Amino acid sequence: KPKCLLRHFSSSGFWGLVNNAGISTFGETGWLSMEKYEKFTDVNLLGSIRTTLAFLPLLRKYKGRIVFMSSIIAYFALGNGIYSMTKAAIEKFCDALRLEMKKFGVQVSIIQPGNYARSTKIQPPVSAEEIWNELSEEEKAVYNKEYVQERANFFNNILSEGSPNGNEVVDAMVDALMSPAPKARYMVARLKEKALVLVCALFPTAVMDFFLSYALSKVKLT
């Protein structure tokens, strides 16, 4: 079930909704089953949409706030394209909703955390052996164990570097709910993560592809 943080003020009715549904996993596109794509879309995207639609009448009535949990990974993918896909989709849903709700006095904000894997535990460490055992015979014919192990090590290293200060994200959520002038987007990330997002936004896609491809893997498919 989608998780949401609801704030209720008896003097002003229903005030705010925070959509915080989120699950994550690791794997290249062909490694993941269609069932996983459906599950991730259902939780990360449709879960937030269902909750929003259910409370929209009250939020319009009381000129409330709606907050969505996105991620900087909406701008690029590093071994978890399935998660990136759902976060990019929720960003576009929020962009449309924010403009539509202005005429009702409803504020819509997006929280874009960087790497907080150590504090949220959203993604457990990756086991290369488990990944390999779950691959179809077709995928095993394309990839080798060394490649899978290298990718797993790369992703696990990212997880280990995650910030343990999850309160920074909570502070942004509170500001989005309580500030007289909430931001449309709150990017809660380290400087190098913000720089990476900036490069994604300003540089040609070919430039970003070059750096990310180099970072992702040096192991050849032989």
SULLINWO-V270970 format. One record per backbone hydrogen bond with DSSP energy under -0.5 kcal/mol. NH is the residue of the N-H (numbers start at 1). CO is the residue of the C=O. If there is no record, write none. Layout:
BEGIN
[[NH CO] [NH CO]]
END
This chain:
BEGIN
[[5 18] [6 4] [7 16] [9 13] [10 8] [12 9] [13 9] [15 7] [16 7] [17 65] [18 5] [19 17] [19 67] [20 3] [20 18] [24 122] [27 79] [31 28] [32 28] [32 29] [37 33] [38 34] [39 35] [40 36] [41 37] [42 38] [43 39] [44 40] [45 40] [45 41] [46 41] [47 42] [49 45] [50 46] [51 47] [52 48] [53 49] [54 50] [55 51] [56 52] [59 55] [60 56] [61 57] [62 58] [63 60] [64 59] [65 15] [66 107] [67 17] [68 109] [69 19] [70 68] [70 111] [72 113] [74 71] [75 72] [83 80] [84 80] [85 81] [86 82] [87 83] [88 84] [89 85] [90 86] [91 87] [92 88] [93 89] [94 90] [95 91] [96 92] [97 93] [98 94] [99 95] [100 96] [101 97] [102 98] [104 101] [105 101] [105 102] [106 101] [107 64] [109 66] [110 184] [111 68] [112 110] [112 186] [113 111] [114 188] [116 114] [119 116] [119 163] [120 116] [121 117] [128 126] [131 127] [132 128] [133 129] [134 130] [135 131] [135 132] [140 136] [141 137] [142 138] [142 139] [143 139] [148 144] [149 145] [150 146] [151 147] [152 148] [153 149] [154 150] [155 151] [156 152] [157 153] [158 154] [159 155] [160 156] [161 157] [161 158] [162 159] [163 115] [166 164] [168 165] [169 166] [170 166] [171 167] [172 168] [173 169] [174 170] [175 171] [176 172] [177 173] [178 174] [179 175] [182 179] [186 110] [187 185] [188 112] [188 186] [189 187] [194 190] [195 191] [196 192] [197 193] [198 194] [199 195] [200 196] [201 197] [202 198] [203 199] [207 204] [208 204] [209 205] [210 206] [211 207] [212 208] [213 209] [214 210] [215 211] [216 212] [217 213] [222 220]]
END
